[in-house]
Amino acid sequence: MSIDSADELRGRVAALEAENAALRAAEGGPARPPRRSRAVLAVVLILLGVLLAPVSVVAGWAKWTLADTERFVATYAPLARSPEVKAYVVDQTMSVVEEQVDFDGLTQQLVDGLISLGAGPRATAALRTLQGSLADGLRSQVRDGVTRFVSSEQFVGVWTESLTLGHRQLVATLRNDPDALAAIGADGTLGVPLGPIVERVKAQLVERGITIAGRIPPVDREIVLVRSDALPLVQVAYATTITVGTWLPWVVLGLLIGGVAVANRRYRALLWAAGGLALAMAVLALVIAAGRIALVALVPATVLPGSVSTLFYDAVTSTMQATAVAAVVLAIAVGLVGWLAGPFRTSTRLRTLYRDGADRLRLAAAERGVTTGRPGQWVHRRRRLLLALIAVVAGVVIVANMPVSVALIGWTAFWSALAVIVVTLVERPDPGPSASVAAGATAVVDDSA
């Protein structure tokens, strides 16, 4: 474009300077030399936020899941339908029953009683030969009864009731309730009692005519889900978790926002904060995955089979790991938005292309008589406010649906981007410098980031 007069030249220079000033203002206010103290404070705040982020996820998960009976039961209750857990419960129940009931001794007493009635030598020999088979048959009948019960919906109900009672006792114990301490024991264990299962099986066997099952005494054993040999330490950790889990996520958010706010170059600080948060959450997700492998290696199969222990571990940590992965996605999304909005050369060119495309669409619509008129001018004048409102609503949606998920973040990002596009297309810029002048101004601005 040629310049025909000095006035036009001065006008274009003024437009360039205005655009440059606007970009610097968006970066952090009027141009001023960077201050080292602000940079150091920004680094400290962002580093603290990044380091505390994994801790806040774990503390928040503990508060939302382990300290809440309903959520805890909802986490563990579905395991009652797992084939591995059912098989393990059957084996544990039979182990308890055989410890309490001497099947060989019972069948020997039965055979001795029959022989004492006056059985002949052949009958006696036959009874002695069948004695072992009778014991095995009795074991088989009891195991069949246990298997039937564990495969029924009644077992799901007993499992859920036991989890509810056990968790309430554990929480009361951690709150130093003396009655609960007596109920749960001093070893700090939390598990599913086998007693109610054995009693239901006994009743069903007796109803089926296997009256010898009535001799099975009450049992006092449980399938341990959580064990701690340092109960006082766990009590302190529980109280700390309840307190920290409530406010630590907000502290982390405040540290990250504060670090970006005080930085000399805010867009760069935002990128560093987002990258650090994504890295910290990725490390947390890897640690959780490694813990699964370590659990199988450390817990003997005689105590808890590997397939069952991993099921318990996955049930507990799945929400925490999903939160960590979602936080990685969220951090990447925030970093991407910050980069697109920043004064970087490539992102500036992309924004220019986007604005030019929107201008062409509005122009084409106006040529066909389609225009937003005064409402569009109102939207243009309040464009920054509307975009800020979109960002605030997106943040509220994410915070209100803690713990977050990848799907939640994806849909929130989609609707937020759609809202931004709608604002861009609806707005009707007021008459001003030509698009070519603004584009030229953008192209010559230094990458001050």
Protein Blocks (a to p, Z undefined) as FASTA:
>chain_A
ZZfbfklmmmmmmmmmmmmmmmmmmnnocaddddfklmmmmmmmmmmmmmmmmmmmmmmm
mmmmmmpmklmmmmmmmmmmpmklmmmmmmmmmmmmmmmpcfklmmmmmmmmmmmnopaf
klmmmmmmmmmmmmmmmmmmmmmmmmmmmmpmklmmmmmmmmmmmmmmmmmmmnopaklm
mmnopnopacddfklmmmmmmmmmmmnopamlmmpccddddddfbdcfblmlmmmmmmmm
mmmmmmmmmmmmmmmmmmmmmpmblmlmmmmmmmmmmmmmmmmmmmmmmmmmmmmmmmcf
klocfklmmmmmmmmmmmmmmmmmmmmmmmmmmmmmmmmmmccfklmmmmmmmmmmmmmm
mmmmmmnopaekjmlmmmmmmmmmmmmmmmmmmmmmmmmmcccdfklmmmmmmmmmmmmm
mmmmmpccdddddfklmmmmmmmpccfZZ
